[in-house]
């Protein structure tokens, strides 16, 4: 299966939909999704202390019943919720951080940056979204790519309002459970911002190339997540944008490594964290679990 970079960005790598210019309108019927949902959940432990790891999808349709008994039991046994970012702890709205970090005066519009072979695909996407000829002038290529990823998946009927982080945060607020942010929005976008222009342009062109089939790709990824199919999710970390080692290292591996000390500390301090991060971070040989095992943790898959 060829995994599309657009769906991967929005479904797995981070709460990026919050940074896009628009959210998906509710036009897709999701009633034919699998009736039995068992997204993957792990228990982690070291020296008598424990916590949980859960792979998140950041934008979901309404009334998708992924929130099952195993997840509720793990939350009830936890004392702290750890997310990639917590918008309530940010100094400014996440979209404002995105726009500020992605702006550089003098950058030409997207149509003048991309290779000729992608001009027709971009023109079709721009027409669908009613983008002007000077769209994304002054916007860095990584930021333009993320915005176009949101545009390409519009009409799916998914929203961060129904995403894993939003649901878990509501649970935490009701229980007065502390929420820990593993990184800030600026740190998260910084991984993209530090890519070379050549890498950013490759990302931008990949989003444009995949735009026509992005919705079906999102559905495939969501189905794999709901089924707890970690092997298929692991394949997403080897293809598309992440097939390029420097990009994979910057967007996935470095972030995993940066979180290990925080997660380890939470467990060791008896804070029993329920850690929810993008599902791609919990799949493959460079997963958070693999790094925790190297630090002496025992990992048990709960479902």
N, C-alpha and C positions, 0 to 999 in steps of 0.2 A: 504494500500500500504506500502510495506517495503521500506523505504528510505535508499539508500546506502551512506555510509560515504564518498566514493571516490567522487561521484558527488556532495555531499553536500560541501565538502571542496573546490572543484574547482569552483562551481557555486555560492555559497552563503556566505561563511564565510570571505573571504578576497581576495585581489589580489594576490593569492598564485601561480598562474601559472607563474608569473614572477620569482619565486624562483626555479621552477622545472628545471631539467637538460635538458629537451627538450620540444618543443611545438608540438601541434598536427598538423600532416600533413593534407593537404586538400584532403580527400578521401571520405567524406560523403556528400551526396546530401541532402540539407535542403529545397528544393523547396516545399516540402509537409507540411511545417509548417503552422499554422493558418494564413489566409490572413488578418484578422482583429486583429491588435495588440493594446492592451490597458493595458500596465503595470501600476501598481498602483502608484498613485501620491497623496500626501497630502499637504494641506496648513496649516501652523501652525501660530498662532498669540497670542500676549499678549500685553496689554496696548497700542494698536494702532500700534504696529510693527509686521511684518510678515516675513515668509520665506516658503520654501518648503522642503518636504522630498520625496526622490525617492529611491526605492529599486533597487540596481544594480546587474547585473550579469557580472562578471569580464572578462569572455572569451566567445566570440560569433563568429558565422560564418559571413562571409562577406555578405553584402547586405541583412541583416535582418532588415526590416523597423520598428523598435520599436520607432524611433525618430519622434513622431507624433505632431500634432498641439498643443495639450494641454501641452506637455513637452516644446515645443519651446516657447509658450506663458509664461510659468512659468519662463523659463530662461531669456526671454526678460524683465520680471518684477523683476529680481534678480540683485543684485550688487556684490555678492560674491559666488564663487563655493567652497563648502567644501567637501573633499573626505577623505576616511580613511587614505590613504597616498598619497603623491605626489612624485614620483620618482625623479623629477627634484630638489627637496629640500633635497634629501638624501645626506649625506656626501660621500657615495660610492654606487655603483650599488647594487640594492636589492639582486640579486643572491649572491654577495660577502658577504653581511650581513648574508644571510641564511646559506651559507657554513661555515662561521666563527662561528656562534652561534650553529650550529648543529654538530660541530666537537668535539670529545673527544677521545684522544688516548686510545687504548687498548680495545675498544668496539668490540666484535666479529661480524662476518658477520651475516646478517639477518637470514640465514638458521640455525644458532646455537642459535638464541634467541627465535624463535617462537615455539609454541606447535606442537607436532607431527601431530595433526589433520589438520594443515594447510600446511604441507610440500609439498604435491602434488600440491596444488593450487599455492604455491610460485614457485615451479619448473616449472610449466606451464607458469607463468608470466615471470620468468627469461629467459626461453627459447625463448619466443616471443620477448623479448627485448634484447636478446643476452647479458644478464648480466653474468659476471664471477662468479665463485664460492665464491670469497671473496667480493662480492658486498656489499657496505655500511659498510665495516669494518671501525671502527672509526667514524661512523655517528650515532648520537643519534636516538632513535627509532621514535621520532616525525618527525625528518627531513627525515628519511628513508621513513616514511609513506607518507609524502607530495610528495616526489620524485616519489614514486611508484604510487601515485594517478595520477600524470601527465602521467606516462607511461601507466597506465591502460586505460586512455581516449585518447591515441594517435590514430589518424585516424579519429577523429570526425570532423576535419576541423574547429576547433575553435581557436581563438587567442585573446590575450589581445589587439592586435592592433585594433580589431573591438569591443572590450568590451566597456561597458558603460563609464568607467572612461576616456578611450582614446578619445572617441567621445566628451564627455563633456569638456575635457581639450582643445581639438582643438577649440571648440566654445569659451571657455574662453580666449584663446590666441588671437583669432581674434578680440574679443571685449575689449581686455586689462582688462579683469575681474580678480581681485585677486583670487588666489587659496589658500585655507587654508587646511592644513593637520591636521586631528583630532588626529593622532598618527604617530609615526615614524615606519619604518620597524622593527627596533630593539624592539620597544614596542609591535608591533603586534606579532612577532615571540616569544617574551618573554612569552606571555600567554601560548604558547605550551611548551616552554622550562621549565616552572615552574611546569608543570604536573609531578606527580610522575612517576617513571619508570614503575610501574604497569599500570598506566593510559596510558602512551605512548605506551606500548606494546599492550594494548587492541586496541588502535587506529591503530597501525601497522597491527595487525592481522585482524582487520575489513576491512582495505583497501585490504588486500590479499584475504580475503574471498569474497569480493564483486567485485573483478577485472573482472570476466568473464561477468558480467552484468552491469558494470559501464556505458557503452555507452548508453544503453537503459534508465538507471536511469537518466542520464544527460538530455536526451531528454525530459523525463517526467517533470523534474524540470523546464526546459526551457519553455515548453509549459504552465505550471502553471503560470510562471512569465509573459509570453506574454499575457496571458488571464487575468491578474490581480487577479488571484485566491489566495488571501491572506490566506484563510482558509486552503487550501492545503499546502501552504508554511509554515504555522504555525505548521502543523503536522510534518514537517521535524525537527522542533526544539524539538520534544518530543521523537524522535526515533533514532535508530542507535547510533552513537557516543554520541549524545547529550542526550540520555536517561539516562545516568549516571549523577546524580546531580552535583558532584564536577566538572566534565568536562564541563557540560553545563554552570555552574556558571563561570568557568574560561574563556571559549572561547566566550560566548555570553553575559551573564548578566553583568559581570564585565566591559566588553568593552562598553556596552550600557551606564552603569552608569557613566563611565569615560568621555563619550562624552557629557553628558547633560549640564554640566557647559559651555563648549565651544559653543555648539549650542545656549543655552540660551543667552550667552553674545553677540553672533553675532546678534541675533534678537533684543535684547534690545538696542544695539548700533546703530540700524537702518541700518545694513549692508545687510539686506534682503538676507539671504543665500539660495542658492539651495544646499541642503545637499544630497549627493548620497553615500549610504553605502550598504553593502551586504543585499540582500532582506530578509534574515533570521532575521536580526536585526530589521525589521519593521513588524514582525508578531508574534502573541502570546501574552500571558499575561505579559511578561517581555520586551515587545518591547520598542523602543525609544519613540514611541507615548505615551504609557502608562506612562512612566516616565516623559515625558513632561507635560502630563495632571496633574500629581501629583505636578508639579511645577507651576500650574496655567495657562497653555497654553490651548487654544481652538484648536481642530484638525478638519479639514474638508477634506474629501476625494474628490479630484478633478476629478479623474477617477480611 
